[in-house]
Amino acid sequence: MAVQEREHPREVIRGSCAKHGTDEVIDWCVALLTSEVSPEEAFGPLLPKLKWITGPSAGGWASLDPVNFYWVRVWAARAFLYVWRDDVVDALLVAADDPAWRVREHVARITAQRELGQLVDSLLPMLDHELPRVRAAAVRAIGAAGEFEHAEAVVEMQDDPDQAVRAAVERALQRLETRLDRPVT
């Protein structure tokens, strides 16, 4: 029996946009990300709609332990790596303070990808996060979208105990210098 390969999230999102409309998918993700729609609703009566951003695998999560309900917000945030509308920034500002680190990490990834300077200040607390991958995501976002005044916070990370974070710091400082066309250290 062959195992069916899961569709990449990018393809799930693009397919949902084609079927339901980009604005509908974005509005759904914003509602999930800002908790306008609760995880209980998303995994309950709105499960067919949740599959817009997860694909068919969400059905297997229907009996999800409430401690893992944050995944709804992770999936909603992840969608913005593949689909965009400028008013999403407001939802990302809310999500930058989400209790779940995976949600905040996605906000940093989106900030870096889309060079959203207006989100950089909200990511600065992530530089002190216990997980190296979260610190590295914040550093990359600051490198991609930060301004000169953010460079000092990145410089302070040069002695981070994690090699991946230190490598991200080096690249972020180079990127800031290139983007800003001036030395930052």
Buried (B, 14 or more C-beta within 10 A) or exposed (E): EEEEEEBEBEEBBBBBBEEEEBEBBBBBBBBBBBBEBBBEBBBEEBBEBBBBBBBEEBEEBEEBEEEEBBBBBBBBBBBBBBBBBEEBBEBBBBBBEBEBBBBBBBBBBBBBBBEBBEBBBBBBEBBEBEBBBBBBBBBBBBBBBBBEEBBEBBBEBEEBEBEEBBEBBBBBBEBBBEBEEEEBE
